[in-house]
């Protein structure tokens, strides 16, 4: 029984003969399977679980077939499995169309196609499916790491393609890899030229991002939402100022303004009386202007988080940007791609109506039946003789004093709140993040008859410049409040500053503990960890600025630097066509020169062919040396045995496992000698 189990185990797990002892076909197949696995790997987090498991199982099965030299499955079985893949894709995505379903099908089909590697044409199909899968990676992410991983995939696929074009002998993978790398390097100038000059067309270059790809601001807010966003330490945007930047405590980047409250969730006011408040005419700015360049990561919102207060319309290429009455700058479509644009802001400003208008009534509304204890608390405060006739400024300062002296705490993990969350926070637990303070402040102000609303966005930035840019991370996500004051308009107030002044004054946000690897590295050497992080962000920023953010405007700026006074798309097209034509001429000239120069082995093949032809032996250009050896034996018999053996030696020198880069001079001397001997024997006959 033990012996039979061991035999079964060997059948399931064949012994590994060693890489160098593998037959050529098995070795090349295993290399191709490894390249396919590497290419598919970045897709795994987004693929259905069944597709990842299926692809891994098929690749392992195909590897076992290659090692054991077992027959491939029948085409009928492959077709049945393909139908099953289609049904599973339809079950997972509810469609066979679209990006996600298409990628799932392509990955599964590429794995299945490896079970049909019966001829070179089948291998070519797998190669080009692999190149297509490489392309689909950039539909999900265009990061520098993904680009580097796909470069490795392209090199591997090119190496497999080179091996497929070397059908004779057993050329080393390293030799094919060097040839593939050389071909890729030769293509770099054309690739760079197309990148710089090919017209940027919006749908091609603005690749949408997955809605679940990352956290970000939202048009709604519930208690705890901003705290979750603040746990993400990734980059939200970068700022580069002309001249000195503003102080960190004054850097409020205005995002969605939330004025509608249903007791559980704050929402943006989309329509209604507020739309009649033409607050553009009510904005007044003063003091110095801060002009800056912003590189904004994809938000999936229409709101641009600009520095308060931005009075002038930012020029964003490809977007139509307008300003709402609540001072939100919104685009005509969601921001699903990285943007780079310039804007201008004034830190001293006033905005909003100076007198009470009908639209402000909406910002006094509170949902009935929610937070009754807080409303009663606000009513008692308002009935106090000190505040009975007080305006919004006095009431706001009184609330800040209450927060400072009332035992409130600032934390990223305040726990879960129930139905009357404002009651629990304001009167009981008193632990929360910025949205708890801002939302409670607005509710109390409304309960005391003062119009108020919540503003979300970002506050502060990393204090040190990185590559000349100030980095605003998602951990700087923030919520503050605005209340309306007669004769002034809307007044910004940040309740968080009353309990955590260092969050605003020193721009120190609460950041959760790092992951295992980052935490271990930071514990061993905080300086090294900081330097590695800074270096990575510098490289990533330059990748974003010079590659991902390369736009139509920069293409036209390039033409200006080349001397074109008023560049247009026609000029860009002429330059691209002219440059490609010049490169084509140069390529044709190089091919002509290379053809005449000839590769050493091809030159030797031509000499051998002509020499054997003089002996009356048929020798074609496509015949390998071992085939010529057979023709010599058939023509000359025993007298041609030394010459045939010499030709077989040449075959090993060119196609054997220890193939030479160029022919041996000693072999050529022996060949001439044996050729004269064969000619003398033929003449004697």
C-alpha positions, 0 to 999 in steps of 0.5 A: 500500500505504501509503495502504491501511494508513492507511485501515485505521488510521483504521478501527481508530482513528477520529479524535477529533472533540472533546468539544464536537462529539460528538453528544449520545448519543455524549457521554453514552455515553462519560461512562457508560463512564468511570464504569463503568471507574472503578467496576470499577477497585478490583475489578481486583486481585481479578478473574480476569485474563480478566475484567479484560481482557474488561471493558476490551476491551468498554468500549473497543469500545463507546466506538469504536461510540459515536464512529463511530456504528456499529451495535451487535452483534446480540443473538445475539452478546451471548448467545453471549459471555454463555455464554462468560463463564459458562463462564470464571467456572465455570473460574476459581472452580469455581462460579457461586455465592458472592461471588467468582464473583458479582462476576465475573459482575456486572462482566462482565454490566455491561460486556456490557449496554453493548452493548445501549444501544438504549433508555432502559430498557437504560441504566437496567439499566446504572445499577442494575448499576453501583450494585450493583457499588458495593455489592460493593466493600464486601464486599472493603474498607471503607476510607476510600479505597474509600468516597471512590472509591465516592462518585465512582462514585455521583455519576457514576451519578446524573449519567448517570441525570439525563442520561437523564431530560433527553431533549430538547436537549443539556444540559451534563454539568456541569449534570446533575452539579450536579443529581445532587450536589444530590440526593445532598446532600438524601439525606445526612440520611436516610442518616445517620439510617439509619446511626445508628439502623438495627439492627446485625445481625451478618451484615450489618455484619460483612462477612468479609474475604478470607483473602489480604487481608493478612498477620497472625498465624498458628496455626503458625510456621516459621522466617522467617514472623514476619520476613515479617510484620514487613515489613508496616508496616500497623496491626495494632491500636490501644490507648488507656489510661485514664491512663498507658500501661505502658512499651514494653518491658513491652508484650507482647500475647499471641497464639497459643501454639505448643507442638507441633514436628514439626521444621519447623513449630511449631503450637498444641496444640489438645487433649490433656493440656494441656486438663486443666491448669486454669490459670485457678485458677493465675493470680495477678496483682499491682500496678496494673491497666492498663485499655485500649480496643483496636481490633483489625484483622481477624486471621482467627484466633480468638485475641485478642492481649491485653496480658499478663496479662489475667485478666478476660474482655474484653467483646467485642460479638457474640463469646463469648470464653474463656481456654485453659489456655495463657492464650490468649484465643479467640473462638468464631469467627475474627475477620474484622471490626474489633473495639473492646472494653475489657480490663484487664491486670496486668504483674506476674503468675504463671501455670501449675502450680506442680508438675510435672504430666502435661501438661507432658511434652508440652512436652518432646517433640522430633521424632526425627531433627531437629537432632542437632547442637543436641541434642548441644550441649545434652547437653554443656552439661547434662553440665557440672558447672556445669549438671548440677543447675541449674534452668530459671532458671540454664539460661535465663540461660546460654543468653542469655549464649551468645547475647550472646557467641556472635556472633549477629546480628539481621536481617529477611533471614536467608536460607533454612534447610534441613531442620535449621534449628535446627542451621544457626542455632544452630551455623553461620550465627547470623543470624535474626529473633525466631522463630529465637531463640525456637524455638532457645531452646525446642528447647535448653531441651527438650533439657536437660529443661525444658518450654518453648514458643513464644509469638507476638504483638506487642511494643511500639508506636509511641512517640508517640500518634496521636489519643490511641492507641498504634499497634501495627503488624504490624512489631511482630510478635514471638516469645518463649519461656516455660519452666516453673519448679517453684514458680513456673509459666511464666516469660516470657523473650525471647531476642531481647533478648540480641542486639537489646536496642533492639528490646525496650527502645526498641521499635525494630523492623526495618522494610524500605526503603519503596517508591519513592514513600514513599522519595522523599518521605521522602528529600526531606522526612522531616518532611513524610512523617512529618506526612502519615503521621500525618495519614492515620492520624488520619483513618483511626483516626477513620473506624474508630472512628466509622464502621466500629466503630459498634456495637449498644452505641453505638446503645443508648448513644445512647438513654441520652443521649437520656433512655431509662433502659433502652434496648432494641431496641423503643425503637430501632425506635420512634425510627427509625420515628418519625423516618422518619415525621416526615421523610416528612411534611416531604418531602410538605410540601416537595413540595406547596410546590415544586409550587405554587412551580413551576420558572420554565420550567414556569410559562412553559410553562403561560402559553404553553399557555394563550395559544395555546389562546385562538388555537385552537391545541392545546398540551399540557404535554408539547409542547416549544416547537418542536412548538408552533411547528409547530402555529402555522404549521399554524394561522395560516400566514404570519401566524403565522411571527413567533410560530413563530420566537419559539417556536423561539428559546425552544426554543434558550434552554431546550434548546440548547447554551447553555441559560439557567437561567431564561426571558428577560424580553425574550422574554416581551415579544416573545411578548406583542406577537406574540401580540396581532398573531396575535390581531388577524390571526385577528379580521380574518379 
